[in-house]
């Protein structure tokens, strides 16, 4: 075993990692085979895909339990990852010219290594390209360009501009282009502030750090062989999925053909990180020193939790859940206070937030001193837990329920956030719907689980979206009623995307879009809606319902057991992630397994909308004794 790039990243997280990984010092000089290296990298890369899928879910506010990740999910994404690698190789040849070495073409990758202090450092390069200008080292990541391109700045009251300029499918930092008049677009300090974000290896700089380690290994190999003059013409790039790319739907022999799109975009775009990775070298060198110290020390004693643990991130440390973070209570921990990103300020004015609370022994929700609590919502959470009470603002729920128009269309989509677009009009990681369930409630409480339910589920991986839209519009009248969902922003976003891709259905789809209402507005709140209804700001902002079983979350997984006896544990498909896996694996299934899983997907999605019907009924029941005059009932029961 040598120290690979992936090991380097993990072993420099903290002093404890190396000893927990049970690394034996004597193995460090030994080599690692290409197969072993690729296998380890593949696991990391597939994890990144899952991470990117959920990053996008997080934008919609949909809660996903990353801890539930299983290898089957990773395997389901394998084919898509291979496609990203293949396309990156093809497009890099087009973009850079010259000759390239990459696994998809040569079944091999260019390898670099050097030894220092008895440790062998080794990396394989995703794409090694040699053209007239020099050597181009390209690291391919199945993430999108969005997070880089949206680094924008501008002068006061003027337009904002990206800090990147794209020339022939390569993005350059504007400050590094000699001809570029950067100051006319943005203050230089804002540009530098954005650029600085690439030096945060646990956030935006994650992939740049990865590339900087490769550069470190490459440069040390050349230095150790006294051929460093060759390094002058090395350039370092990240190759990522282009967030602006729109697929035209071309297929050849059942395989997608990713032509240049109507706006001239390629599926993969490149970011020149040559300058940044050079600036990174001193940090990588310091990390290499730390790594060697950790490997010599092998100290397994507990280490404070921190950003390096990657808590709740797909790229997080594998020892967090089983070992280091194990003492965090699963329910009602000090981390379960709602919207508490800024933490608490103690009597002396010192602020503690997130994992700092855990490090200092404030594990349970009630461990946080009451004198630190300033928000009404946090006090309610505490009281519900301490005195085993339920908080209900019946009046707000009652008035919220009055806003619903009938029929109520309880709608839920299952979507496939595929790294590469699959159908016409799609882009990387679009949440492409393959299933919906609809329960129609024509009058309050009048809805039959079977008779009033319509489920669409794609039978194949072919484009069945139009069929799905037609079925939706057959049963949903765009001119009446309410489009109802938990996290309705997610369902609305899918409807809007369909309206864009299928303009012939735009008018009715956008009418549905305008009728959205969120179940969370009744259980949690919607400040604007309640202020429009005449509530003062504090009450409008405070949730309508809280029970200690929610443990600081209004996800359907938490609210359902509070309001209903429905369970997911007994289902074959138990959550949205499993639904994606089953759908993604269609073509790998036997006929019998396909029939079983198809049925399981139908039942799972149906349960999602039936759960909303049950919760809505439970809320009506909760406020049924409220007088029509709207007597104020805010209470703990
Ligand atoms: S969970 Fe955190 S403290 Fe524990 S080994 Fe990993 S990085 Fe270190």
Boltz pocket constraint, residues with backbone or C-beta under 6 A from the ligand:
constraints:
  - pocket:
      binder: B
      contacts: [[A, 13], [A, 14], [A, 15], [A, 16], [A, 17], [A, 20], [A, 303], [A, 304], [A, 305], [A, 306], [A, 308], [A, 309], [A, 317], [A, 318], [A, 319], [A, 320], [A, 324], [A, 325]]
      max_distance: 6.0
